[in-house]
Amino acid sequence: MKSSFRSSHELQLEADAVIIGSGAGGASVADVLTAAGLSIVMLEEGKHIPSSSASPRASEAFSAAWRGGGITAAIGRPPVTYAEGRCVGGGTEINTAITQRVDSDLIDQWRKLNKIENFSPDELAPYYDRAETAVSASLTPGPLGRPTDILRQGGEALGWKVTELKRAQRGCKGANRCSYVCPNGAKQSMAVTLLPKAVDGGMRLLAQTRVDNIRIEKRRVTEVRAQSRDAGGQAVTVLVKAGMVFVCAGAIHTPALLRCSGPRKRIGDTLRLHPTVKATALFNDPVDAHQSRPPLTAITEFMPEQRIGGSIFTPGVFGLSLAEDWTNRSDLMRDWRFCGSYYGMIRPRGVGSVRSLPGFSEPLVSFKLAPEDWIALSQVLTRLGQAMFAAGARKVFPSISGHEGWTSPDQVHEFWNKPLPKRATNLMTVHLFSSCPPGEHQDACAVDSYGRVRGLENLFVADGSLIPEAPGVNPQMTIMALAFRVAEAALHHSAQERARSAARDSD
Amino acid sequence: MQQVIPVTLNVPLVLLTGATGWLGRRIAAALTKGLPEVRLLATGGFRVRALVLPGEDVSQLREQHVEIVTGDIRDMESVRALVAAAEDAILIHMAGVIHPRSVAQFEAINTQGTINLLTAAQKVGVRRAIILSSNSAIGCNPHPDHRSTEESPYNPYMGYGRSKMLMEKALRAEIAAGSPTEIVIIRAPWFYGPNQPSRQTLFFKMVKDGKFPIVGSGRNRRSMGYTDNLAQGILLAAAHKNAAGEIFWLADETSYTMNEIVETVGKVLREDFGMTVKPNKLRLPSIAAEVATVLDATLQHAGIYHQKIHLLSEMNKTIACDITKARKVLGYAPKIALREGMRLSVDSCLKNRQTI
């Protein structure tokens, strides 16, 4: 790796490969490429937050590790609020680290729909194995606490399938601060697993470095241009020349960056997410969710289309969730030790888009729920209410502004045959994907079966954008599996082969 | 080696309408001699009786020992003759009109005809009725990457779609009211397969001459159903305990883009049949389909149906469905995909001495 300062405001680097983004996708690519002995530069927009300095305060933690301080909204009616990580380690620093694989039938369906090569459940299994090993996917030992029992008890009382969830963890102490960056380093996020390994393997990681543009000349990426700051806080332009470029900036920023750098066909046209509706359940006895693990079971009876689970709980996060309807819900704050936060999420039929806007650093994101999604949301909210009462809840408050809450199990059927109120229902998501679907079906796919952007020989996508459609499970394992696969294929296919493929694409 | 799909029907009698159509013939064959090509065979020891319009060619049905009742579903007397002493029978209702002489025929045949049949079937104690509906009741997808499910709302496309929607609504009301005859609604998209009507042969000819109008980008998806795939799904719906009162989409395993359909047909004609296929040059802007849509709607409003204008209006639309429910509940597993299905269709056209 060569580097030189031409002037004090410009840093020029050269490497075999540059990776944009340090989340589950970027770190997995780095793992494969450093193992093969390549010189790597990784560029990450966010900061590095060591677990020793992780703040216990919601406001500080969110502004440090989350994009936009925690919440952004996709345009639509209603808007779906979404959250993304922006720090070294990306989303893996702020998620619950649940490790699930995608349903095999869905994988088969995606392979056929988009003609994706070597994409059977069996062919993906070794990549999933590698992802699970990398993060020590395991059942959390010890007592999991009341929040987990509530889901299990509710689901089992209704005769529904309930599944224990494995997580990326080693010695979880139950701080219930997974979304603030784990203070104990127990969560096996990228910042404690693959990233240090890659740095030990020679990778150069530049944090607080935001990529503006990828320069393309004649079917080849020649240079990546980014903005950073030096130790004195002075703005520095970083220019990296590399043989291969991997864009791993997540389902929103990957398509936005590609679109403003040139490629556009089918890029950012198919954003999917998991629309999620929440409810707060109030119990007679203390739940003390803040002293427990986050709920580590899920009601999986209705998977992959619907899943019911529980959320991270700290007084701060709980207060934020009540803020959606503070006039009617602020009273619950008094009883916070008796409350639990649970959710129902669906695999949507609706589709969204990502567009970059000249002059703005954040892209325009929109998402439109399909009519089927409203039916599914009504169903999953009803089921969530049933489960909470079956677990002994005294009151259940769906996240619908102005809703008075349910006080008995008969009331939860209110929306079974009636759509949720579109304006008042608060929908959110922490799962975003599918904005650059892979496959050989040129009418449908932004990138080829192995993540190579069409018409270009050395530009790859390796993150959640590649998951062909909403997976119905937490996406981290799938993102890692697909990123390992992209990196291996990039090493395996010679530059000549890729050049030929790129030439064929543009015919 | 692929597995045989045995469908066991323990019923005294199977009643068919539309048995002389291109899907109906395959159902009749699967019930009587089986479809060895797709390893589909209905077993269980039953008789088959079909209601056939006067003047239709029934020689094939006779060879298969199907009892023939001549008549029309618009006429109660013929309907009663079909269901005479059909207690515990299964009815597979495939008759319908898609390209009518006048718009009024849509509802007279598709809606009222179905109600006639069901009423008569309920009266004599028919066990189950499997009724063919269409994607047109649901209309076009709201987004090119959307696929309709059984939960999708009605958004009927033109007169045909409306007649099928009204039919489905009447059937769903019967299901809700606890119809003594179990009802299964099957929605099928654009069919293809051997023994196709000549309008589909025209489609092959247009592709061969490079004159098939691709409207817009051609990236819009279309679900298609190879007739033997549909036959499999229909028989599974007839046999499966959990199908009662349900709606199922049936189609090929995956949807295809319009470009893919035209390219595949071209490839089949060129590679499998050695024909010279001209490169497809006929690309129309999306506006052409929009104009056709308006024209079609206006004509249909005035009671006039024009096939070519109607078909052109659909060209840039996404009409795609998701068959997950049929796979999960019925065990539906379509065997034939576009390339092979089109090869068999072209082969059949040539054998029937149609010129492409």
Interface residues (C-beta under 8 A of the other chain):
Chain A: D105 Q109 K112 L113 D269 T270 R349 G350 V351 K368 A370 P371 E372 I375 A376 H441 D443 A444
Chain B: P142 H143 D145 H146 R147 T149 E151 S152 P153 S217 G218 R219 R221 E253 T254 S255 T257 N259 E260 T324 R327
